[in-house]
């Protein structure tokens, strides 16, 4: 089977699970060969090696397994991160959270940050690369996440400035900090997710409780009680009103909501 024939076989297999089946077939074949997509078109008559291994990748995608888990890597901000099943795949929307946090760091000269729920390491690694004097303590309750985050931290040479702690929220964190950042679970328990998310990504990193904003409230409360001045969090599109009411109730000085690429409320930055 040639490369062209392999793509011709893969496209109809992927039509039901992918909006762009040809594009994803090319990505999978490029990954299988260790080549870029241009190579596929300049060598379309070359014979395939290990066609069964390529077909196995296609069948996994046909079953709606996320592409990132299949290839073991995800593009985020200006870096590539290793990603494995059991750890949440970073989304483009979280890049907006980093931009908001960066604005505060620059304006306030912040040097110490706590990240709650580090996952793959995306937020902490990007921030550590952007701000060479920043010290970060990052927490998670998942061994899988902490193990993967450490690999990504080591890959980008920032292990001297990011310390990992296995704990719930900030329970075991002793470092004084000027800011907390988090992309916590914030989906309501009864919300129906698409199959590629619900069947493959970790539910502990997705669902925030019965209503969905329970963990967000806990993070706000903990940050407030610790006297940490700044907090930035991602949130659900329908959580602006309850979060605003909660912050008003406990006397938060300033809260700014921001929107995602589609114009939906997606996060907030608050000053205590």
Secondary structure, DSSP 8 states (H G I E B T S, - for coil): -BHHHHHHHHHHHHTTT-TTHHHHHHHHHHHHHT--HHHHHHSTTSB-S-HHHHHHHHHHHHTT--HHHHHTEEEETTEEEE--TTS----THHHHHHHHHHHHHHHHT--EEEEE--TTSHHHHHHHHH-TT-EEEEEES-HHHHHHHHHHHHHTT-TTTEEEEESSTTTT--S--SEEEE----EETT----HHHHTTS-GGGTEEESSS-HHHHHHHHHHHHHT-SEEEEE--TT-HHHHHHHHHHHT-SEEEEEE-TTS-EEEEEEE-
